[in-house]
Amino acid sequence: MRRFRFDDPGFRAAFTSFVAERRDTPEEVDALVRDVLAAVRSEGLDALLRYAREFDRIELTEATMRVSSEEIADGAAACPADVRDAISFAAARIRSYHERQRPADQRFTDASGVELGWRWTPLEAVGIYVPGGRAAYPSTVLMNAVPASAAGVERIAMVTPPGRLQPAVLAAAQVAGVTEIWRVGGAQAVAALAYGAGPIRPVDKIVGPGNAFVTAAKRRVYGTVGIDALAGPSEIVVVADGQNDPEWIAADLLSQAEHDPAAQSILITDDADFARRVEQAVDRQLAALSTGEDARASWRDHGAVVIAPLDEAPGLVDEIAPEHVEFALDEPERLADRVRHAGAIFLGRHAPEAVGDYVAGSNHVLPTSRAARFSSGLSLYDFIKRTSIVKCDAESFAALAPATIALAEAEGLPAHARSAAIRLGQGRPPQS
């Protein structure tokens, strides 16, 4: 874990170097992913079943590849009642938040008499990748499927690696509006969603987190389908003064560190003694944390404590451009309103990032690896698209035509110019 002091002469260079460090998985996976995508695209179902044997050590058939409605219902029913209630509670809040994002269609007539506007329509089909194993979280299903359902997407296809599907994941799929679930994982699942394979029909967009193979596959199929983002390791910045309970802040830092050894947790504070007490609290909590191995590696290798005046915090946060930032202060907006680059901002001492992961209602699929400088978290807008509308009558067309002709001729596109001119009775080619 690194320590930085804003008043050190070498702070700027050291901090900039720290922020620039890469934390992505150093696996050379692209060549393998390229071959997997090509095989699924050409062989379809046969390739999926072969990769299930080769990568997942399981025999699948076309019949067993799809999770039946009975399996979904039975699995959801096996979910403990308190967890089912929490899933329903979270789903309702997520749906309410995202439905408020719905934009309005617009039609208007401008001064030239041209009628203009736009309308929004949902995507037809979306694929959701849900990791397996320890990373098979019901919250992943909710955060990806509920906004798609709220947007009006008719077909929501979920893929997840073969193996036992956790009851909580099935309960979340049931509540969120998932329409089909397939036992397919890895790059081959991304390929099936992009190109279609056997009974899996292609979708229009693929969302959801995954490992390096899934991320590489999403990068390669982009253009054939849309994707949400190329997710990197989780990250959090906590801006806190010495009035906080150090145990609270330590827990907040570890809430992201436990995700992955490559995750990053950073504390910015103006109180060196408080920082020391937070570090001690982190050590105490790590000793009793079931995810302590990953969290300890993350804190050791990528964590940091920055001692700086709090007025400098917004600038430091913007340089980091983190996935999450907490302002654990009495008047958090005073500093938070100056932040430009962050995936999500949590305001006050009682707004830990964990509530955003689950039940606040905002989306927890957020830009990582400094992508908050140019992108946003998942939202309703990821599942709708805008179509422009232009309507002219003869009079309004006449107002647009001369400039259309002039620009088309300037660009050396005579057919464009004629398309306008011919409606004015000009440029009609001679009849043979």
KEMILUM-695445 format. One line per 8 residues: number of its first residue (from 1); their letters; for each residue y, x, z of C-alpha. Coordinates in pm, whole numbers, plus 50000, padded with zeros to 5 digits. Each point is the difference from the previous one (the first is absolute). Layout:
! residues N
NUM) A) Y:X:Z  ...
! end
This chain:
! residues 432
1) MRRFRFDD) 50000:50000:50000  50335:50140:49892  50322:49996:50203  50345:50011:49845  50345:50022:50158  50294:49881:49794  50225:50268:50151  49772:50288:49897
9) PGFRAAFT) 50150:50210:49717  49679:49972:49797  49954:49627:50054  50100:49881:49655  49768:50231:49806  49708:49952:50239  50032:49621:50006  50034:49973:49622
17) SFVAERRD) 49689:50212:49957  49811:49782:50249  50097:49678:49822  49888:50145:49665  49649:50082:50120  49728:49810:49814  49746:49803:50199  49790:49845:49726
25) TPEEVDAL) 49629:50066:49981  49938:50330:49815  49700:49868:49808  49946:50071:49633  49893:49649:49911  50181:49918:49679  49731:50127:49761  49727:49802:50175
33) VRDVLAAV) 50217:49690:50008  50074:50033:49628  49626:50004:49925  49930:49703:50228  50273:49793:49837  49873:50085:49652  49643:49910:50093  50094:49661:50147
41) RSEGLDAL) 50223:49923:49706  49721:50068:49749  49690:49895:50196  50134:49729:50228  49748:49861:50248  49742:50271:49935  50245:50266:50114  50093:49805:50314
49) LRYAREFD) 49638:49963:50106  49930:50367:49925  50295:50118:50209  49891:49773:50285  49671:50191:50006  50162:50340:49951  50303:49976:50229  49915:49724:50249
57) RIELTEAT) 49622:50045:50018  49939:49629:49950  49817:49790:49742  50215:49720:49870  49942:49740:49732  50237:49770:49819  49890:49725:50240  50044:50198:50322
65) MRVSSEEI) 50324:50170:49899  50206:49690:50073  50043:49883:50359  49898:49635:50001  50211:49722:50147  49726:49946:50260  50019:50365:50105  50377:49977:50032
73) ADGAAACP) 49981:49682:50207  49720:50132:50225  50175:50333:50047  50334:49838:50083  49828:49770:50248  49849:50305:50173  50347:50140:50065  50098:49963:50369
81) ADVRDAIS) 50225:49701:50061  50290:50204:50137  49996:50224:49692  49985:49697:49769  50298:49852:50182  50190:50328:49967  49919:50014:49627  50127:49644:49948
89) FAAARIRS) 50311:50077:50205  50074:50312:49796  49926:49831:49667  50243:49716:50074  50278:50242:50092  49935:50220:49695  50001:49696:49771  50323:49865:50149
97) YHERQRPA) 50176:50336:49966  49893:50051:49638  50071:49642:49888  50363:50059:50101  50014:50275:49737  49944:49756:49714  50285:50037:49748  50152:49708:49813
105) DQRFTDAS) 49983:49935:49628  50342:49999:49836  50157:49843:49690  50370:50019:49913  50230:49976:49698  50248:50280:49949  50347:49993:49844  49855:50038:49646
113) GVELGWRW) 49781:49695:50044  49679:50204:50020  49749:49862:50246  49837:50279:50203  49772:50027:50294  49671:50110:50140  49692:49852:50156  49738:50138:50235
121) TPLEAVGI) 49626:49952:49958  49709:50130:50209  49747:50246:49866  49674:49836:49893  49754:50235:50169  50031:50273:50263  49741:50246:50131  50008:50115:50362
129) YVPGGRAA) 49827:50319:50107  49883:49993:50362  49852:50326:50133  49665:49996:50175  49876:50160:50319  50246:50056:50283  50293:49928:49769  49880:49644:49920
137) YPSTVLMN) 50287:49824:50173  50063:49623:49990  50373:50078:49998  49956:50175:49664  49860:49679:49855  50281:49789:50145  50284:50227:49893  49878:50017:49640
145) AVPASAAG) 49852:49655:49940  50241:49772:50187  50308:50101:49795  49798:49959:49680  49890:49655:50110  50355:49910:50104  50121:50106:49655  49756:49759:49835
153) VERIAMVT) 49746:50248:49863  49697:49790:49904  49730:50265:50009  49987:50261:50279  49699:50229:49959  49912:50227:50291  49785:50311:49959  49859:50201:50288
161) PPGRLQPA) 49727:50267:50025  49643:49875:50049  49882:49968:50358  50038:49759:50286  50315:49797:49966  50172:49962:50333  50036:49639:50116  50374:50053:50060
169) VLAAAQVA) 50047:50116:49640  49817:49693:49869  50203:49774:50229  50321:50157:49870  49887:49957:49638  49924:49636:50065  50340:49931:50158  50198:50210:49751
177) GVTEIWRV) 49884:49823:49684  49764:50261:49852  49802:49824:49725  49719:50253:49945  49856:50306:50174  49798:50276:49833  49790:50276:50157  50148:50279:49792
185) GGAQAVAA) 50203:50294:50125  50159:50325:49889  50142:50082:49659  49735:49780:49836  50143:49695:50178  50347:50078:49870  49853:50039:49650  49820:49666:50026
193) LAYGAGPI) 50322:49824:50099  50196:50170:49724  49755:49968:49709  49752:49738:50113  49633:50074:50062  49716:49749:49984  50098:49698:50210  50323:50163:50122
201) RPVDKIVG) 50280:49890:49771  50308:50221:49960  50313:49932:50202  50369:50050:49932  50082:50216:50301  49812:50203:50262  50130:50040:50355  49864:50137:50324
209) PGNAFVTA) 49935:50339:50162  49714:50240:49937  49886:50360:50015  50091:50278:49756  49756:49866:49739  50147:49652:50013  50355:50134:49984  49916:50223:49702
217) AKRRVYGT) 49835:49706:49825  50301:49775:50056  50223:50269:49854  49782:50019:49688  49969:49626:49934  50371:49935:50043  50126:49858:49673  49679:49814:49934
225) VGIDALAG) 50074:49815:50324  50282:50014:50250  49957:50169:50336  50185:49974:50328  50049:50366:50087  49822:50331:50052  49953:49998:50374  50014:50317:50207
233) PSEIVVVA) 49934:50068:50370  50173:49780:50259  50323:50116:50164  50244:49896:50272  50333:50124:50131  50111:49885:50345  50368:50040:50089  50025:49965:50378
241) DGQNDPEW) 50236:50081:50283  49903:50105:50351  50015:49642:50131  49658:49925:49853  49666:50013:50178  49838:50318:49862  49658:49832:50007  50127:49728:49766
249) IAADLLSQ) 50137:50251:49751  49685:50214:50018  49791:49692:49919  50224:49923:49703  49962:50352:49863  49622:49988:50039  49979:49656:49836  50042:50174:49664
257) AEHDPAAQ) 49839:50333:50087  49667:49826:50066  49978:49879:49640  49924:50335:49843  50019:50375:50074  50258:50014:49718  50224:49733:50158  50337:50102:50139
265) SILITDDA) 50190:49904:50317  50352:50129:50073  50219:49946:50305  50378:50038:49970  50184:50000:50332  50315:50147:50156  49828:50062:50334  49787:50315:50024
273) DFARRVEQ) 49857:49903:50339  49897:49660:49866  49836:50171:49701  49797:50217:50238  49886:49691:50192  49898:49827:49675  49794:50305:49900  49825:49990:50336
281) AVDRQLAA) 49933:49628:49957  49854:50064:49655  49758:50254:50150  49895:49756:50272  49941:49718:49756  49812:50219:49755  49748:50085:50270  49896:49635:50031
289) LSTGEDAR) 50044:49886:49638  49683:49905:49808  50175:50111:49681  50121:50314:50174  49841:50250:49764  50198:49878:49699  50313:49935:50204  49991:50346:50159
297) ASWRDHGA) 49965:50169:49661  50288:49794:49859  50231:50076:50295  49908:50369:50000  50026:50063:49627  50271:49759:49885  50181:49868:50307  50347:50109:50108
305) VVIAPLDE) 50265:49957:50267  50362:50032:49891  50273:50048:50261  50323:49884:49840  50307:49787:50073  49908:49638:49933  50287:49963:49755  49817:50253:49781
313) APGLVDEI) 49681:49790:50001  50080:49779:49695  50050:50306:49781  49677:50157:50125  49812:49675:49943  50134:49979:49645  49878:50352:49931  49652:49909:50125
321) APEHVEFA) 50004:49657:49826  49717:49881:50224  49761:49711:49966  50107:49868:50343  50294:50078:50227  50064:49863:50348  50341:50002:50167  49909:49964:50368
329) LDEPERLA) 50358:49958:50119  50218:49736:50163  50218:49958:49689  49761:50101:49723  50200:49858:49709  50282:50247:50066  49778:50276:49860  49743:49804:49801
337) DRVRHAGA) 50265:49843:49776  50081:50349:49873  49642:50066:49883  49944:49972:49627  49640:50126:49960  49723:49840:50206  49710:49770:49925  50051:49790:50313
345) IFLGRHAP) 50245:50018:50290  49914:49883:50352  50294:49925:50227  50009:50021:50379  49776:50115:50281  49765:49704:49964  49932:50025:49625  49715:50250:49963
353) EAVGDYVA) 49872:50066:49650  49664:49850:50097  50139:49645:49989  50099:50066:49639  49645:50107:49923  49865:49666:50113  50206:49698:50090  50376:50043:49953
361) GSNHVLPT) 49966:49852:49651  50150:50284:49798  49760:50197:49782  49831:50316:50125  49929:50130:49649  50293:50241:49980  50111:50306:49801  49880:50334:50138
369) SRAARFSS) 50056:50367:49918  50378:49952:49962  49951:49723:49740  50233:49783:50210  50279:50180:49812  49919:49793:49691  49753:49723:50085  49941:49710:50236
377) GLSLYDFI) 49710:49856:50193  49763:49741:49859  50159:49656:49972  49989:49670:49815  50182:50178:49716  49688:50206:49930  49814:49685:49900  50258:49827:49782
385) KRTSIVKC) 50176:50098:49680  50331:49902:49844  50038:49866:49646  50342:49996:49833  50124:49687:49819  50254:49990:49714  50107:49682:49819  50261:49984:49722
393) DAESFAAL) 50130:49723:49782  50178:50069:49670  50341:50037:50161  49896:50233:50282  49784:50205:49762  50301:50053:49778  50181:50154:50295  49720:50255:50049
401) APATIALA) 49906:50075:49642  50274:50242:49887  49942:50241:50288  49623:49967:49951  50033:50095:49634  50233:50291:50072  49773:50150:50265  49685:49954:49791
409) EAEGLPAH) 50160:50173:49702  50126:50281:50223  49642:50055:50120  49862:50001:49645  49797:49682:50044  50082:49782:49697  49740:49730:50075  50160:49946:50338
417) ARSAAIRL) 50339:49963:49832  49861:49763:49736  49837:49784:50268  50350:49922:50125  50190:50012:49671  49767:49764:49815  50082:49726:50250  50366:50042:49902
425) GQGRPPQS) 49914:49962:49633  50022:50376:49940  49753:50261:49881  49744:49762:49852  49772:50203:49767  50000:49897:49632  49729:49750:49901  49743:50135:49754
! end
